[in-house]
Structure formats: structure tokens, C-alpha cells
Amino acid sequence: MTLDLTPDELLSTTRAVRKRLDFTRPVPRTLIEECVDLAVQAPTGRNRQRWHFLVVTEPERRRAVADLFLRALPLSTGQPLTDQDHWRMNYHPESTAGVFDGLRHLIDNIHRVPAFVIPAVEGRTDHAPVSVQAGAWGSILPAVWSFMLAARARGLGTTWTTAQGPLEAELAQVLGVPYDEVMLAAFIPLAYTIGTDFKPARRIPRERVLHWDRW
Ligand SMILES: Cc1cc2nc3c(=O)[nH]c(=O)nc-3n(C[C@H](O)[C@H](O)[C@H](O)COP(=O)(O)O)c2cc1C
């Protein structure tokens, strides 16, 4: 059973869900399998299909993974913010404020999340040139977003996080992943959503991002 959403509604209402995750309902394995079946319809460079999806539901391992999430978050750095980033983040300040508010809720409840999805891709690209990075990440990220869309269509909520980043090697060890051969691409809490009505996000105007013939 999927929700009655048009393709445009699905694409425009798949939000990062934090406050409306239902921590009381387990997510059936069959639903996650369906999401993976759809995810692997995504493209990959040279049809290499190096993707993997680690799903963590077993209570003890889930606790270990949730602990790691909490320890990793303060260590996340990412690129420094530019003036343009500040402008974009403040264009709809309530949206950005909502992210931090929601994140607080997620942090406070991370141990109650019924499933974590950690997508992975074979082949490490540490220190590789951008052209190599583009091929590797471009061959896993479309599948991950498809997974998230498929989840939304089934009444499930997800939030893309990069919490795997700072403690990737340790997370790999907890999950038995061969770190030297495989990159963990994201860290995604998964649960049923509380209600299924989600709205399109408010973003910066199209004129600021659409470039025609030249930058
Ligand atoms: C690369 C990436 C990293 C993100 N990291 C986090 C994170 O660590 N914690 C979190 O709560 N949300 C994270 N998000 C979710 C974003 O905050 C969210 O997508 C954004 O604010 C827009 O909200 P929306 O998806 O509901 O439209 C991340 C999203 C992306 C694409």
C-alpha cells in the first residue's frame, strides 16, 4: 500500500522528518525491502552498482549505533559557511530554525528510533580528485534519495544526516563493514511518520539557482 500522491507531490513533500517520527511503531522488514528494490533502480556510473544498504533494527546494535550518532554529531565540521550560505539560510529563517529545533528532538530521542539505514558504496575515494569523487558519490546518492522517496510513499519518514562521517571507521567496525574497501555514505533514521500530510518546503527563489547558457 502506498499513499495517494502524484509524482510531483511525492517529490515536493518528502521532508526531513524528525519531530513527526513515530518511535512506537516498528517498521516492517518487507517495507524496507521494497524501498531498497526501488532504490536500486537509480543510475550508477558504468552500471557498477556498488551500493549497499545496512539496516539496523536489532536492539543492542541499534543502541550502539545511536550512541555513535550522539558522539559523532558534535565532531561534524563540513565546509565553512560563506556569506551566500548565510543569505540562503536566512531567506526563510523559520525553516532553518526548524531544522535545529527538529535536530534537538532527534538527538533527545535517537535511542527510540526503530530503524537506521546506512547506505554504503564499495571503493574508497579519500583524497581522490573531484572527478573520481563525482563518480563515486553520484553512484550512491541518487539511490539513497530514491530510498527516501519510496519510504515517504509508504508512510515512512527519513532524515538524511552525515553523522556517520566523523566516526565512520568506528561505525564500520560496529556493523562489520570492511572500512578499507567501503565508504558509509549517510546515516538515516527511519520510522513511520505521525500523520502523512507534509508540505512543500520554502526555498530560495528559482532565479537564484537556474542559470541559462551562462552562470
Ligand atoms: C548532506 C546532508 C546532511 C544533512 N545532515 C543533517 C544532520 O546532520 N542532521 C539533521 O537533522 N538533518 C540533516 N540534514 C537534513 C537537512 O537539514 C534538511 O534536508 C534541510 O534542512 C531541508 O529540510 P527538508 O529536507 O525538510 O526540506 C542533512 C541533509 C543533507 C542533504
The ligand as a Tripos MOL2 file, in Angstrom:
@<TRIPOS>MOLECULE
LIG
   31    33     1     0     0
SMALL
NO_CHARGES

@<TRIPOS>ATOM
      1 C1         24.2550   16.2290    3.1480 C.3       1 LIG1
      2 C2         23.1540   16.4420    4.1450 C.ar      1 LIG1
      3 C3         23.4610   16.4160    5.5030 C.ar      1 LIG1
      4 C4         22.4720   16.6030    6.4640 C.ar      1 LIG1
      5 N1         22.7810   16.4880    7.7840 N.ar      1 LIG1
      6 C5         21.8070   16.5610    8.7030 C.ar      1 LIG1
      7 C6         22.0910   16.3270   10.0770 C.ar      1 LIG1
      8 O1         23.2280   16.0270   10.4480 O.2       1 LIG1
      9 N2         21.0760   16.4080   10.9650 N.ar      1 LIG1
     10 C7         19.7990   16.6880   10.5710 C.ar      1 LIG1
     11 O2         18.9050   16.7240   11.4260 O.2       1 LIG1
     12 N3         19.4850   16.9390    9.2690 N.ar      1 LIG1
     13 C8         20.4690   16.8630    8.3340 C.ar      1 LIG1
     14 N4         20.1520   17.0360    7.0120 N.ar      1 LIG1
     15 C9         18.7780   17.3680    6.6120 C.3       1 LIG1
     16 C10        18.6620   18.8490    6.2650 C.3       1 LIG1
     17 O3         18.7380   19.6150    7.4290 O.3       1 LIG1
     18 C11        17.3410   19.1040    5.5290 C.3       1 LIG1
     19 O4         17.2700   18.3360    4.3700 O.3       1 LIG1
     20 C12        17.1860   20.5530    5.1450 C.3       1 LIG1
     21 O5         17.2230   21.3690    6.2490 O.3       1 LIG1
     22 C13        15.9220   20.8480    4.3830 C.3       1 LIG1
     23 O6         14.7990   20.3530    5.0490 O.3       1 LIG1
     24 P1         13.7760   19.4520    4.2390 P.3       1 LIG1
     25 O7         14.5620   18.2580    3.7510 O.co2     1 LIG1
     26 O8         12.7100   19.0670    5.2030 O.co2     1 LIG1
     27 O9         13.2510   20.2540    3.1200 O.co2     1 LIG1
     28 C14        21.1300   16.8410    6.0380 C.ar      1 LIG1
     29 C15        20.8280   16.8680    4.6770 C.ar      1 LIG1
     30 C16        21.8220   16.6500    3.7390 C.ar      1 LIG1
     31 C17        21.4510   16.6390    2.2720 C.3       1 LIG1
@<TRIPOS>BOND
     1     1     2 1
     2     2     3 ar
     3     2    30 ar
     4     3     4 ar
     5     4     5 ar
     6     4    28 ar
     7     5     6 ar
     8     6     7 ar
     9     6    13 1
    10     7     8 2
    11     7     9 ar
    12     9    10 ar
    13    10    11 2
    14    10    12 ar
    15    12    13 ar
    16    13    14 ar
    17    14    15 1
    18    14    28 ar
    19    15    16 1
    20    16    17 1
    21    16    18 1
    22    18    19 1
    23    18    20 1
    24    20    21 1
    25    20    22 1
    26    22    23 1
    27    23    24 1
    28    24    25 2
    29    24    26 1
    30    24    27 1
    31    28    29 ar
    32    29    30 ar
    33    30    31 1
@<TRIPOS>SUBSTRUCTURE
     1 LIG1         1 GROUP 0 **** ****
